[in-house]
């Protein structure tokens, strides 16, 4: 691989309430906060194509993946709850050693799409929604 070939850096999720979402990903998934920072200015707003944009960021450690949560000002209009079969739908995938134990330990206020399932391929999965409706797939490895 050439040093200039693209490599994964992070997975980004735009959120409405950064503090609430950091608490959710920290408390439910045990992700450690690596850094928190804000970015603004002309280069940023031009780069993200949002006039006058500023962003508050939190980077979380998900082992081999950095999860970037970002709260924008101005915030765009809300979208409907995503469904996995919508073109362009995204989700964050995290793994656990024991999916049944993870599921049993979830607090009652964490929305799941179903109880843990074993797919035809033998993969055990569980989808949850974070407090803002973003989808998170939890896989047993």
Secondary structure, DSSP 8 states (H G I E B T S, - for coil): --TTS-----EEEEES-HHHHHHHHHHHH--EEEEEEEE-SHHHHHHHT-TT-EEEEEEEEETTEEEEEEEEES---------TTSTT---EEEEES-HHHHHHHS-TTSEESSS-EE-TTS-EEEEEE-TTS-EEEEEE-
